[in-house]
Structure formats: structure tokens, C-alpha cells
């Protein structure tokens, strides 16, 4: 589990509630079921209208990756591809046909199988990059679901606020109903901003960042398979793939 993802979820929420308590308020003041229905229900409807169901299902499934990120063992991959390169040099490319079934990654298995079949290098690259492009599009669309939720929810919060104020205006003659209407108006706005800036937009950003490592892993596979097909030495292939890892470390450091 990524402990920092858990900390991030509770840090903002906890400090906001702490600030509310320090101002003399309580959690109960922020619990308005009417406001929740308007903001969360309305935004959910907008999301269902905006995206096809498979994309929404993928976005929901990727919530697991936020807290349990997919592991990309770069060093293990370098060693594995180096082993395949050594076998291909000793026994010939055709030997990779059986080895493909034991590959640790589906993309690696696809590439090795294509190389063993004598497929043209350009076609091998196209096949593997097509798989990578599909994964990138899937991740981008899933992240877009959360970003869109974050874009819609503040507007729905304003709608909830306006609806609450309408109720206030209609009940000016009855002071007992003014408090509930005003509460719905302001809490709806809080829900919209809260959902956008503390939950949904950060989730979309997190998903894209997590999968940057997966994309790099896949790019290493593509380069490794094409290098094997080109007949490069195992030592050179491993050195080339390790350059990806060094570049990754520099990039992560600069983004931090």
C-alpha cells in the first residue's frame, strides 16, 4: 500500500475539520443530505452522460492503483531481457518462441513471439506501440473522468446554493425555515469545492503520475525486444535499458 496516498486523503480533510472545530463549529454543521444529493448526485449524472460506461468502470477500477500502485521492477526487467538476448544469441531467434510463454509481461510475450516468427522489425514496433498507445489512452480517459468530476462539482455546488437561497426567499415570512435553507446553500458550495479540489482532481493527477512508471516499463520492453531482433549483444542491451532507469530517476527528482 502507498502510505502517502492514504496520508494525502486524510490530511486535507482532517485539517479542514480541525479548522472548523477551532472556529467553534462541529461536523454536524457540514452534514447536509440535501446538499449531498444535489452536488454528488448531479455531478454523477453529468459523468454518466459524458463518458461511456467502460471508461467509467476503468476509472473506478484504477482507484485500487492509487493505494496499491502497480509495481514496475526495472532491474528485474533488464535482467530478464538480457537473459532472452543471451539465449537468442546462443540458440537463435527461433528459441524465443518457447521463451515467450514464460515472459513476465504480456507486451514482452507479444514482442518475443513476433520476433521468433520472423516478423519485420517495423511491424513488431508498430504492434507493440499500438498496445502501449491503447494503455495510455485508457489511463488518460480514466483520469479525465475524475478531472471532469472535479470540473462539474463546483458548478453543481453553485446550483445547490441557488436552490437553497430560493427556499430562503420563499420562506422569509417563516423564520424557522430560514436556517435550513441557508445551510443547504452554503454547504452545497462547500461540497462542490471539496469534491473537486480535495478528492477528484488529485485522484486524476495521481493516476496519471502512477502510470508514468508503467509506460516507462513498457517502453523499455519495446526497446529491448527490438534490440534483440537487431542482434545486439546482451551487455549492450542491458546497458541501453539501464539508461532508461537513470533518466527516470532524474525526472522523478526534478518533478519532486
N, C-alpha and C positions, 0 to 999 in steps of 0.2 A: 504493500500500500504506500502511496505517496503521501507522507505525513504533512507535507507543506500544503497540499491541496485541501486537506481536512482543516488545517490551521486557517487557511485563507477563507474557507467557508464560514467559520465561526468567529474569526477575528473582527470583521466589519460588523456583523450582526451583533456580537457581544458588546462592542464598544458603543454602538448606537443605542442599545438598550441601557447600557450603563449611563450614557449621557442623558437619556430620558429619565432615569431614576434620579440622577443628580439634580435635574431640574424640578424634581418633586412629582414627576409623573409615575405611571405604572404601566405594565404590559397590557393590562386590560383596556387601556385607552386606545391602544393600537389594534385591537381585535374587533374588527367590524366585518361581519359576514357579508353584509350587503355590498360593501366596497370590494371585498374579495371576489364576489360573483361578477361584479361589473368589470373589474380590471382583468383578473385572471381568466374568467370565462370569455370575455370579449376578445382578449388577445389570443387565447387558444383557438377561438373560432377563426380569427384572421389568419393564423398559422395554417390551419387545416385547409382554408381556402387558397392560400398562397402556394403550398407545396404538395406534391403527390405523396400518398401515404408511404411508399417505400423509403422516400427521403426522410420523412418524419421518424419512421421506425429505425432507420440507420442512426439518426441523431440521438434518439433515446438509447440505443444500444451503446453508443460511444460514451455515454455518461460513465459506464464502467471503466473506460480507459482513462478518464480524468483522475480517478482514485487508484486504479491499478493499471498503470501505463504499460503498453506492450514493450517487452524487453528486446533490445537490439544489441546482440553480442557481436560487436565489430571484430574483436580479436578472434573470437571463435569462427567467424565467417572467413577471415583471412586464412586461418589455418585450414579450414575445410576446403576452400577453393584452391589453396596451394596443394593440398592432397590430390584433388582432382587433376590439377595440372601435371603433377608428377606421374600419376597413373596414365594420363593421356600421352605423355612423352615416352613412357616406357612401353606401353602396350598399344598405343594408337588411339585415335579419337573414338573409334568404334567401341572401345572398352567403356566409354562413358554411358552407353545405353543402359547397362545394368546399374551403374552407379547412380544414375538419375533418380531411381526409385528410392534411394536412401538419402537424398538431399534433404536438408533441414527446412528448406523454404520452397513453396510451390513455384515461385518465379525461377528459382535456381534449377528446379527439376525440369521446368519447361525449356529453359535455355540449353541445359545439358542434353536433353533429349533431341532438341532441334539440331544441335551441333553434331551429335552422333549420327543423325540421319543424313548428314552432308548438306544441310540447308545453307543457302547463300548467306554470307555474313550480314548483308544489308537487310535481308528478310528476318534474320534472327534478331537483329537490333530492333526492327520495326515491331515484331511480335512482343518482345519484352517491354519496349517502351509503351506500347499500347496498353499492356497490363498496368504499368506504373501510372499512366495518364488516367486510366479509369479509377484507380485508387485515389489519386489526387483529386479528381472531380468529386468522388464520393465524400471525401473528407471536407472539401470546400463547401459542398452543398449542406452537409450536416452542420458545419459551423455557421453557415448562413441562416439556418433555422433559428439558432439561438440569438444571432445578431438581429434577425428580423423581429424576434420576440422582444428583444431589448429596444428596438425602434418603435414598435407598436404600443408597448405598455405605457409609456408616459402619456401618449395621446389618449389612451383609454382612461388613464388616471384623470386627465382633464375632463373627459366626458363624465366620469363619475362625480367629479367635483361640481360640474354644472348641474347634473341631475340632483345632487344634494342641495344645491342652492335654490333650485326650482321648488323643491319641497319646503325649504325655509320660507321662501316668498309666499307660498300658498298657505302657510300656517302662521303668518305674522300675528294673527288675532289669538293664537293659542300658544302662549309661551312655553308650555310643557313639551311641545313638539319641536321647538327650535333647536334644542341641544343635539338631538339625534340627527337632524338634517345637517347641521354644521359639522358634526363629527364625521358623517359619511363623506361630506365634501372634502375635508382636509385629509382624511385617512386614505381616500381613494387616490389622491395625488401622491401620497407617500408610498402606497403600494406600487403605483406605476413606476416611480423613480427608483424605488428599492429593487423591484424585479429587474429593471433594466441594468442598473449600474453596479449592483452588488451580486447579481446572480447570472443573468443570461448573457450579457456581453462578455464578462470574464470567462464563462464556460466556453463560448465560441473561440475566444483567444487562446484558451488553454488547449483545446482540441487541436487547433492548427499548430501550436508550438510543439505538442507531443509528437505529432505525426511528421514533423520535420526530420526527426531522427529515423523514423521508419522509411521515409523517402530516401534519405542518405544511404540507408542499409540496402534498399533496392537498387540504387544507382551503383553501389559497389558490386552487387551481383551482376548487373549488366556488363560493367567494365571487366569483371573477372571472367565471365563466360566468353566474351569477345576476345579477350587476351588469350585464353586457352585455345580458341579456334584459330587464332593467328599464329599459334605455335611458339609463343613467348616462353621464356624459361620460368619455372616456378618461383625462383628467387626474385626475378624482375616483377612478376605478377604480384607477389606478396608485398614487395616494396611499393609498387604503384598503389595498391589498395590501402596500405597504411598511410599514404599521403592524404587519403580521404579523411581518415580518423584525425590526423593532425589539424587539417583545415576545420574540421567540425569543432575541435576543442577551442581553436582561436575564435570561431564565430560565436560559440556559446559564451565565451568570456567577454567578447565585445558587446553582446546584447545584454549582459548582466549589469 
